[in-house]
Structure formats: C-alpha cells, structure tokens
Amino acid sequence: MKDTGQTAPTLFGQTFQKGQLPGYFTLHAWLYKPNSAGLFAAWNPEVACPAV
C-alpha cells in the first residue's frame, strides 16, 4: 500500500483506521448491536455471517 502521508482524522476522540485503499480511512461504530470489544472496535466477536 502506498503511503499517502496523510494523518488519520479523529471524531469523538477516536482515531480513524487506515482503509484498504490509499487515502481512505474508516471508523466503525456499533450502534445497533452491542460489542464487548467496544463501541468503536473494528470487529464484533458476537456477530457471525450465517451464510459462512
């Protein structure tokens, strides 16, 4: 991945994570499903895809 030299933005005191594409950042927020890992965690261990 090419480093664009951009600084990750912040929102509500949370720093965005680098996305898969250069220059893109993401911030996950688990609003409708409780997450034991935290409100802004990237993954929720309690959520699974039933098709897999």
Stockholm file with secondary structure:
# STOCKHOLM 1.0

chainA/1-52         MKDTGQTAPTLFGQTFQKGQLPGYFTLHAWLYKPNSAGLFAAWNPEVACPAV
#=GR chainA/1-52 SS CCCCCCCCCEETTEECEECSSTTCEECCCCSSSCCTTCTTCSCCTTCCCTTC
#=GC SS_cons        CCCCCCCCCEETTEECEECSSTTCEECCCCSSSCCTTCTTCSCCTTCCCTTC
//
